[in-house]
Amino acid sequence: MPQLKKVGDRCEVEPGEKRGIVKFVGRAEALGPGFWVGIQYDEPLGKHDGTVKGIHYFDCPPQHGAMLRPDKVKVGDYPERDPFEEDEEEI
């Protein structure tokens, strides 16, 4: 059974383990048939600001947005990563 996604869910995107928050769930006919999930990444790893092909789907900072198929998005307890966490282990 597919995992239900809703706006506000924390998520992780596969592949790449990029984390963020679900900002849109629904049809985006400009991108193709079926359902899409709009993500605001925690870091500037995206391609847009929630506007795709001239259509505004959700608000987020520039370069933080992505639109993905639901099977590429896992929702759950995915807190923001500490950008300095890896550096501390290398000292």
A tleap script that builds the chain and sets N, CA, C and O, in Angstrom:
source leaprc.protein.ff14SB
mol = sequence {
  NMET PRO GLN LEU LYS LYS VAL GLY ASP ARG
  CYS GLU VAL GLU PRO GLY GLU LYS ARG GLY
  ILE VAL LYS PHE VAL GLY ARG ALA GLU ALA
  LEU GLY PRO GLY PHE TRP VAL GLY ILE GLN
  TYR ASP GLU PRO LEU GLY LYS HIE ASP GLY
  THR VAL LYS GLY ILE HIE TYR PHE ASP CYS
  PRO PRO GLN HIE GLY ALA MET LEU ARG PRO
  ASP LYS VAL LYS VAL GLY ASP TYR PRO GLU
  ARG ASP PRO PHE GLU GLU ASP GLU GLU GLU
  CILE
}
set mol.1.N position { 0.843 -1.191 0.000 }
set mol.1.CA position { 0.000 0.000 0.000 }
set mol.1.C position { 0.884 1.249 0.000 }
set mol.1.O position { 1.794 1.349 0.824 }
set mol.2.N position { 0.641 2.197 -0.898 }
set mol.2.CA position { 1.471 3.405 -0.949 }
set mol.2.C position { 1.356 4.227 0.332 }
set mol.2.O position { 0.303 4.279 0.968 }
set mol.3.N position { 2.451 4.858 0.685 }
set mol.3.CA position { 2.496 5.715 1.859 }
set mol.3.C position { 1.801 7.041 1.540 }
set mol.3.O position { 2.119 7.686 0.541 }
set mol.4.N position { 0.853 7.445 2.389 }
set mol.4.CA position { 0.142 8.704 2.176 }
set mol.4.C position { 1.042 9.875 2.546 }
set mol.4.O position { 1.744 9.843 3.557 }
set mol.5.N position { 1.009 10.895 1.721 }
set mol.5.CA position { 1.776 12.102 1.969 }
set mol.5.C position { 0.818 13.269 2.104 }
set mol.5.O position { -0.182 13.353 1.391 }
set mol.6.N position { 1.137 14.179 3.037 }
set mol.6.CA position { 0.301 15.367 3.182 }
set mol.6.C position { 1.194 16.580 3.429 }
set mol.6.O position { 2.320 16.460 3.913 }
set mol.7.N position { 0.668 17.733 3.089 }
set mol.7.CA position { 1.404 18.979 3.274 }
set mol.7.C position { 1.795 19.109 4.744 }
set mol.7.O position { 0.971 18.918 5.639 }
set mol.8.N position { 3.051 19.432 4.972 }
set mol.8.CA position { 3.577 19.591 6.320 }
set mol.8.C position { 4.394 18.407 6.802 }
set mol.8.O position { 5.114 18.522 7.794 }
set mol.9.N position { 4.297 17.260 6.116 }
set mol.9.CA position { 5.082 16.081 6.496 }
set mol.9.C position { 6.565 16.323 6.263 }
set mol.9.O position { 6.950 16.924 5.260 }
set mol.10.N position { 7.395 15.857 7.186 }
set mol.10.CA position { 8.836 15.810 6.955 }
set mol.10.C position { 9.091 14.647 6.013 }
set mol.10.O position { 8.370 13.649 6.048 }
set mol.11.N position { 10.112 14.765 5.170 }
set mol.11.CA position { 10.336 13.717 4.181 }
set mol.11.C position { 11.807 13.588 3.819 }
set mol.11.O position { 12.640 14.439 4.130 }
set mol.12.N position { 12.080 12.475 3.144 }
set mol.12.CA position { 13.388 12.221 2.561 }
set mol.12.C position { 13.157 11.755 1.137 }
set mol.12.O position { 12.247 10.969 0.871 }
set mol.13.N position { 13.978 12.239 0.228 }
set mol.13.CA position { 13.827 11.943 -1.194 }
set mol.13.C position { 14.880 10.919 -1.606 }
set mol.13.O position { 16.046 11.016 -1.224 }
set mol.14.N position { 14.448 9.943 -2.386 }
set mol.14.CA position { 15.372 8.942 -2.927 }
set mol.14.C position { 15.485 9.128 -4.427 }
set mol.14.O position { 14.483 9.455 -5.061 }
set mol.15.N position { 16.642 8.938 -5.026 }
set mol.15.CA position { 17.915 8.716 -4.337 }
set mol.15.C position { 18.500 10.025 -3.827 }
set mol.15.O position { 18.004 11.099 -4.167 }
set mol.16.N position { 19.521 9.947 -3.037 }
set mol.16.CA position { 20.228 11.129 -2.579 }
set mol.16.C position { 20.012 11.491 -1.130 }
set mol.16.O position { 20.777 12.275 -0.569 }
set mol.17.N position { 18.979 10.934 -0.509 }
set mol.17.CA position { 18.698 11.192 0.902 }
set mol.17.C position { 18.576 12.676 1.224 }
set mol.17.O position { 18.963 13.118 2.305 }
set mol.18.N position { 18.031 13.446 0.271 }
set mol.18.CA position { 17.793 14.868 0.519 }
set mol.18.C position { 16.545 14.994 1.387 }
set mol.18.O position { 15.550 14.311 1.147 }
set mol.19.N position { 16.594 15.858 2.385 }
set mol.19.CA position { 15.479 16.020 3.317 }
set mol.19.C position { 14.781 17.355 3.139 }
set mol.19.O position { 15.358 18.331 2.660 }
set mol.20.N position { 13.504 17.362 3.545 }
set mol.20.CA position { 12.730 18.586 3.450 }
set mol.20.C position { 11.341 18.401 4.003 }
set mol.20.O position { 11.097 17.540 4.849 }
set mol.21.N position { 10.427 19.229 3.507 }
set mol.21.CA position { 9.043 19.221 3.965 }
set mol.21.C position { 8.127 19.190 2.744 }
set mol.21.O position { 8.395 19.843 1.735 }
set mol.22.N position { 7.048 18.424 2.851 }
set mol.22.CA position { 6.069 18.350 1.771 }
set mol.22.C position { 5.284 19.658 1.744 }
set mol.22.O position { 4.728 20.075 2.760 }
set mol.23.N position { 5.241 20.303 0.580 }
set mol.23.CA position { 4.540 21.581 0.429 }
set mol.23.C position { 3.357 21.501 -0.529 }
set mol.23.O position { 2.531 22.413 -0.564 }
set mol.24.N position { 3.263 20.418 -1.310 }
set mol.24.CA position { 2.197 20.280 -2.300 }
set mol.24.C position { 1.989 18.797 -2.579 }
set mol.24.O position { 2.951 18.039 -2.708 }
set mol.25.N position { 0.725 18.388 -2.671 }
set mol.25.CA position { 0.374 17.043 -3.118 }
set mol.25.C position { -0.819 17.191 -4.049 }
set mol.25.O position { -1.851 17.735 -3.654 }
set mol.26.N position { -0.687 16.717 -5.269 }
set mol.26.CA position { -1.809 16.823 -6.195 }
set mol.26.C position { -1.387 16.677 -7.638 }
set mol.26.O position { -0.273 16.254 -7.946 }
set mol.27.N position { -2.297 17.035 -8.507 }
set mol.27.CA position { -2.032 16.951 -9.943 }
set mol.27.C position { -1.321 18.221 -10.407 }
set mol.27.O position { -1.621 19.328 -9.960 }
set mol.28.N position { -0.383 18.026 -11.306 }
set mol.28.CA position { 0.346 19.133 -11.918 }
set mol.28.C position { 0.396 18.821 -13.407 }
set mol.28.O position { 1.404 18.331 -13.918 }
set mol.29.N position { -0.692 19.108 -14.089 }
set mol.29.CA position { -0.846 18.711 -15.492 }
set mol.29.C position { 0.281 19.219 -16.384 }
set mol.29.O position { 0.603 18.591 -17.393 }
set mol.30.N position { 0.880 20.342 -16.025 }
set mol.30.CA position { 1.993 20.866 -16.823 }
set mol.30.C position { 3.203 19.931 -16.788 }
set mol.30.O position { 4.053 19.974 -17.678 }
set mol.31.N position { 3.276 19.089 -15.760 }
set mol.31.CA position { 4.402 18.166 -15.617 }
set mol.31.C position { 4.094 16.770 -16.139 }
set mol.31.O position { 5.005 15.976 -16.375 }
set mol.32.N position { 2.828 16.475 -16.318 }
set mol.32.CA position { 2.434 15.153 -16.788 }
set mol.32.C position { 1.274 14.623 -15.971 }
set mol.32.O position { 0.957 15.166 -14.913 }
set mol.33.N position { 0.639 13.566 -16.453 }
set mol.33.CA position { -0.522 13.024 -15.750 }
set mol.33.C position { -0.141 12.400 -14.410 }
set mol.33.O position { 1.021 12.073 -14.166 }
set mol.34.N position { -1.135 12.245 -13.556 }
set mol.34.CA position { -0.907 11.616 -12.258 }
set mol.34.C position { -0.619 12.622 -11.166 }
set mol.34.O position { -0.724 13.834 -11.360 }
set mol.35.N position { -0.254 12.090 -10.015 }
set mol.35.CA position { -0.010 12.923 -8.845 }
set mol.35.C position { 1.470 13.245 -8.693 }
set mol.35.O position { 2.346 12.477 -9.091 }
set mol.36.N position { 1.715 14.416 -8.100 }
set mol.36.CA position { 3.057 14.921 -7.847 }
set mol.36.C position { 3.152 15.371 -6.399 }
set mol.36.O position { 2.146 15.706 -5.773 }
set mol.37.N position { 4.368 15.375 -5.875 }
set mol.37.CA position { 4.636 15.864 -4.525 }
set mol.37.C position { 5.642 17.000 -4.649 }
set mol.37.O position { 6.723 16.829 -5.212 }
set mol.38.N position { 5.274 18.164 -4.116 }
set mol.38.CA position { 6.175 19.311 -4.094 }
set mol.38.C position { 6.942 19.328 -2.787 }
set mol.38.O position { 6.354 19.226 -1.711 }
set mol.39.N position { 8.246 19.457 -2.883 }
set mol.39.CA position { 9.132 19.418 -1.721 }
set mol.39.C position { 9.879 20.732 -1.591 }
set mol.39.O position { 10.339 21.301 -2.581 }
set mol.40.N position { 9.997 21.213 -0.345 }
set mol.40.CA position { 10.930 22.292 -0.033 }
set mol.40.C position { 12.096 21.648 0.695 }
set mol.40.O position { 11.965 21.232 1.846 }
set mol.41.N position { 13.249 21.566 0.016 }
set mol.41.CA position { 14.427 20.983 0.638 }
set mol.41.C position { 14.948 21.880 1.753 }
set mol.41.O position { 14.766 23.097 1.725 }
set mol.42.N position { 15.602 21.258 2.740 }
set mol.42.CA position { 16.204 22.010 3.842 }
set mol.42.C position { 17.368 22.867 3.360 }
set mol.42.O position { 17.650 23.918 3.936 }
set mol.43.N position { 18.039 22.425 2.314 }
set mol.43.CA position { 19.188 23.136 1.756 }
set mol.43.C position { 18.894 23.481 0.298 }
set mol.43.O position { 17.976 22.910 -0.290 }
set mol.44.N position { 19.648 24.397 -0.295 }
set mol.44.CA position { 19.373 24.802 -1.685 }
set mol.44.C position { 19.800 23.738 -2.702 }
set mol.44.O position { 20.768 23.917 -3.441 }
set mol.45.N position { 19.060 22.634 -2.722 }
set mol.45.CA position { 19.359 21.508 -3.607 }
set mol.45.C position { 18.316 21.349 -4.704 }
set mol.45.O position { 18.384 20.415 -5.503 }
set mol.46.N position { 17.344 22.269 -4.741 }
set mol.46.CA position { 16.248 22.156 -5.690 }
set mol.46.C position { 16.488 22.906 -6.981 }
set mol.46.O position { 17.581 23.406 -7.248 }
set mol.47.N position { 15.423 22.968 -7.778 }
set mol.47.CA position { 15.513 23.589 -9.096 }
set mol.47.C position { 14.660 24.844 -9.227 }
set mol.47.O position { 14.755 25.543 -10.235 }
set mol.48.N position { 13.825 25.149 -8.228 }
set mol.48.CA position { 12.910 26.287 -8.362 }
set mol.48.C position { 12.432 26.768 -6.996 }
set mol.48.O position { 12.905 26.303 -5.959 }
set mol.49.N position { 11.484 27.709 -7.013 }
set mol.49.CA position { 10.926 28.285 -5.786 }
set mol.49.C position { 9.461 27.906 -5.599 }
set mol.49.O position { 8.714 28.616 -4.925 }
set mol.50.N position { 9.050 26.791 -6.194 }
set mol.50.CA position { 7.653 26.363 -6.117 }
set mol.50.C position { 6.851 26.709 -7.352 }
set mol.50.O position { 5.691 26.315 -7.471 }
set mol.51.N position { 7.458 27.443 -8.277 }
set mol.51.CA position { 6.820 27.776 -9.550 }
set mol.51.C position { 7.496 26.959 -10.648 }
set mol.51.O position { 8.712 27.024 -10.829 }
set mol.52.N position { 6.682 26.184 -11.382 }
set mol.52.CA position { 7.206 25.307 -12.425 }
set mol.52.C position { 6.456 25.580 -13.718 }
set mol.52.O position { 5.226 25.562 -13.746 }
set mol.53.N position { 7.199 25.832 -14.786 }
set mol.53.CA position { 6.608 26.121 -16.098 }
set mol.53.C position { 5.548 27.220 -16.005 }
set mol.53.O position { 4.499 27.148 -16.645 }
set mol.54.N position { 5.847 28.239 -15.193 }
set mol.54.CA position { 4.969 29.390 -15.056 }
set mol.54.C position { 3.768 29.196 -14.147 }
set mol.54.O position { 2.960 30.112 -13.999 }
set mol.55.N position { 3.632 28.031 -13.538 }
set mol.55.CA position { 2.506 27.762 -12.636 }
set mol.55.C position { 3.029 27.679 -11.210 }
set mol.55.O position { 3.969 26.939 -10.922 }
set mol.56.N position { 2.396 28.463 -10.306 }
set mol.56.CA position { 2.814 28.511 -8.905 }
set mol.56.C position { 2.091 27.413 -8.119 }
set mol.56.O position { 0.866 27.426 -8.004 }
set mol.57.N position { 2.864 26.465 -7.580 }
set mol.57.CA position { 2.295 25.353 -6.814 }
set mol.57.C position { 2.448 25.526 -5.311 }
set mol.57.O position { 1.568 25.122 -4.551 }
set mol.58.N position { 3.556 26.123 -4.868 }
set mol.58.CA position { 3.799 26.331 -3.437 }
set mol.58.C position { 4.893 27.379 -3.268 }
set mol.58.O position { 5.600 27.708 -4.220 }
set mol.59.N position { 5.027 27.900 -2.051 }
set mol.59.CA position { 6.044 28.906 -1.737 }
set mol.59.C position { 7.252 28.247 -1.090 }
set mol.59.O position { 7.109 27.411 -0.197 }
set mol.60.N position { 8.436 28.624 -1.541 }
set mol.60.CA position { 9.678 28.239 -0.882 }
set mol.60.C position { 10.793 29.134 -1.406 }
set mol.60.O position { 10.632 29.793 -2.434 }
set mol.61.N position { 11.930 29.160 -0.698 }
set mol.61.CA position { 13.042 29.988 -1.170 }
set mol.61.C position { 13.564 29.495 -2.523 }
set mol.61.O position { 13.401 28.322 -2.859 }
set mol.62.N position { 14.185 30.377 -3.293 }
set mol.62.CA position { 14.768 29.962 -4.576 }
set mol.62.C position { 15.736 28.790 -4.395 }
set mol.62.O position { 16.458 28.713 -3.400 }
set mol.63.N position { 15.737 27.891 -5.361 }
set mol.63.CA position { 16.619 26.716 -5.389 }
set mol.63.C position { 16.369 25.716 -4.255 }
set mol.63.O position { 17.230 24.883 -3.974 }
set mol.64.N position { 15.211 25.787 -3.605 }
set mol.64.CA position { 14.852 24.823 -2.557 }
set mol.64.C position { 13.709 23.903 -2.989 }
set mol.64.O position { 13.390 22.955 -2.271 }
set mol.65.N position { 13.085 24.155 -4.140 }
set mol.65.CA position { 11.892 23.417 -4.549 }
set mol.65.C position { 12.152 22.290 -5.524 }
set mol.65.O position { 13.067 22.346 -6.346 }
set mol.66.N position { 11.317 21.255 -5.410 }
set mol.66.CA position { 11.355 20.132 -6.353 }
set mol.66.C position { 9.956 19.544 -6.461 }
set mol.66.O position { 9.189 19.559 -5.498 }
set mol.67.N position { 9.631 19.026 -7.636 }
set mol.67.CA position { 8.379 18.294 -7.861 }
set mol.67.C position { 8.758 16.869 -8.234 }
set mol.67.O position { 9.493 16.644 -9.195 }
set mol.68.N position { 8.254 15.914 -7.471 }
set mol.68.CA position { 8.633 14.518 -7.645 }
set mol.68.C position { 7.411 13.617 -7.661 }
set mol.68.O position { 6.339 13.993 -7.187 }
set mol.69.N position { 7.583 12.441 -8.204 }
set mol.69.CA position { 6.542 11.423 -8.143 }
set mol.69.C position { 6.492 10.878 -6.716 }
set mol.69.O position { 7.525 10.788 -6.052 }
set mol.70.N position { 5.307 10.517 -6.244 }
set mol.70.CA position { 5.162 10.056 -4.854 }
set mol.70.C position { 6.066 8.890 -4.467 }
set mol.70.O position { 6.467 8.791 -3.307 }
set mol.71.N position { 6.396 8.011 -5.401 }
set mol.71.CA position { 7.227 6.854 -5.048 }
set mol.71.C position { 8.680 7.225 -4.753 }
set mol.71.O position { 9.443 6.378 -4.288 }
set mol.72.N position { 9.075 8.463 -5.011 }
set mol.72.CA position { 10.435 8.932 -4.727 }
set mol.72.C position { 10.534 9.629 -3.372 }
set mol.72.O position { 11.621 10.042 -2.966 }
set mol.73.N position { 9.398 9.765 -2.664 }
set mol.73.CA position { 9.340 10.530 -1.422 }
set mol.73.C position { 8.902 9.621 -0.279 }
set mol.73.O position { 7.863 8.966 -0.355 }
set mol.74.N position { 9.713 9.589 0.788 }
set mol.74.CA position { 9.355 8.852 2.002 }
set mol.74.C position { 9.044 9.878 3.090 }
set mol.74.O position { 9.827 10.802 3.311 }
set mol.75.N position { 7.911 9.722 3.768 }
set mol.75.CA position { 7.582 10.617 4.872 }
set mol.75.C position { 7.850 9.900 6.187 }
set mol.75.O position { 7.771 8.675 6.273 }
set mol.76.N position { 8.171 10.694 7.214 }
set mol.76.CA position { 8.455 10.123 8.524 }
set mol.76.C position { 9.242 11.106 9.362 }
set mol.76.O position { 9.200 12.316 9.138 }
set mol.77.N position { 9.960 10.566 10.330 }
set mol.77.CA position { 10.754 11.377 11.249 }
set mol.77.C position { 12.132 11.619 10.629 }
set mol.77.O position { 13.090 10.894 10.895 }
set mol.78.N position { 12.200 12.648 9.804 }
set mol.78.CA position { 13.442 13.015 9.126 }
set mol.78.C position { 13.811 14.439 9.528 }
set mol.78.O position { 13.525 15.385 8.793 }
set mol.79.N position { 14.448 14.600 10.700 }
set mol.79.CA position { 14.802 15.959 11.143 }
set mol.79.C position { 15.853 16.580 10.235 }
set mol.79.O position { 16.558 15.886 9.503 }
set mol.80.N position { 15.939 17.896 10.300 }
set mol.80.CA position { 16.981 18.588 9.538 }
set mol.80.C position { 18.334 18.106 10.022 }
set mol.80.O position { 18.537 17.887 11.216 }
set mol.81.N position { 19.254 17.944 9.091 }
set mol.81.CA position { 20.610 17.523 9.444 }
set mol.81.C position { 21.407 18.727 9.916 }
set mol.81.O position { 21.219 19.844 9.434 }
set mol.82.N position { 22.307 18.481 10.872 }
set mol.82.CA position { 23.229 19.510 11.336 }
set mol.82.C position { 24.381 19.578 10.336 }
set mol.82.O position { 25.117 18.603 10.186 }
set mol.83.N position { 24.552 20.713 9.648 }
set mol.83.CA position { 25.603 20.788 8.624 }
set mol.83.C position { 27.011 20.629 9.188 }
set mol.83.O position { 27.949 20.362 8.436 }
set mol.84.N position { 27.173 20.789 10.503 }
set mol.84.CA position { 28.493 20.680 11.116 }
set mol.84.C position { 28.735 19.313 11.740 }
set mol.84.O position { 29.831 19.042 12.232 }
set mol.85.N position { 27.727 18.453 11.726 }
set mol.85.CA position { 27.827 17.148 12.370 }
set mol.85.C position { 28.987 16.325 11.815 }
set mol.85.O position { 29.752 15.752 12.590 }
set mol.86.N position { 29.133 16.254 10.501 }
set mol.86.CA position { 30.191 15.455 9.892 }
set mol.86.C position { 31.568 16.033 10.192 }
set mol.86.O position { 32.526 15.280 10.372 }
set mol.87.N position { 31.684 17.362 10.249 }
set mol.87.CA position { 32.971 17.993 10.510 }
set mol.87.C position { 33.504 17.619 11.886 }
set mol.87.O position { 34.709 17.423 12.049 }
set mol.88.N position { 32.617 17.516 12.887 }
set mol.88.CA position { 33.044 17.203 14.240 }
set mol.88.C position { 33.668 15.819 14.314 }
set mol.88.O position { 34.579 15.596 15.112 }
set mol.89.N position { 33.197 14.890 13.502 }
set mol.89.CA position { 33.722 13.535 13.527 }
set mol.89.C position { 35.113 13.459 12.908 }
set mol.89.O position { 35.838 12.496 13.158 }
set mol.90.N position { 35.496 14.429 12.122 }
set mol.90.CA position { 36.785 14.392 11.442 }
set mol.90.C position { 37.897 15.053 12.239 }
set mol.90.O position { 39.052 15.023 11.814 }
set mol.91.N position { 37.583 15.642 13.369 }
set mol.91.CA position { 38.600 16.353 14.170 }
set mol.91.C position { 39.506 15.355 14.859 }
set mol.91.O position { 40.424 15.748 15.578 }
savepdb mol mol.pdb
quit
